[in-house]
Amino acid sequence: MVLVPAAIVLRGGLYDDAWIHLRLARNLLATGRPEFNPGDPVLSTSSLPWTVALAALSAVGGASAAGLAAFGAAISCAAAGC
């Protein structure tokens, strides 16, 4: 689990689910609804709590790739009991 956030930082990009969740989080902040395309009410997240957590992190300015990787690593570590 820790390797995925590390790979995001090392490769310098976001792919698939990570990008989708970030777009949903951005739209949640902008419109109040977690939609991929604003105005198109389709649930496109596999984890609404993660989307809400990313929106909260984005709201306080931590939406950089490094910030998201650190956040993901901390959540993974907490889940594993580190």
C-alpha positions, 0 to 999 in steps of 0.5 A: 500500500505504501508503494502506490503513493511512493510511485505517484511521487517518483513517476510524477503523475496520477493514473486511473483511480487516483486521477478520478478521485481527485477530479471528483474531489475537485468537483465536490469542492466546486459544486457540492456534488461528487460528480465526474462531470458537473451537472451529470449525476453519475456516481463514479467513485468506488470509495466516497469516503476517500473522495471526501477525504481528498476534498478535505485535504484539497480544501486546506491546500494539500492536493499536491502529488507529494501531499497526496502520497504522504496522506495515502501512506499515512492512511495505509500505515494507520490501517496496517497498525504501524 
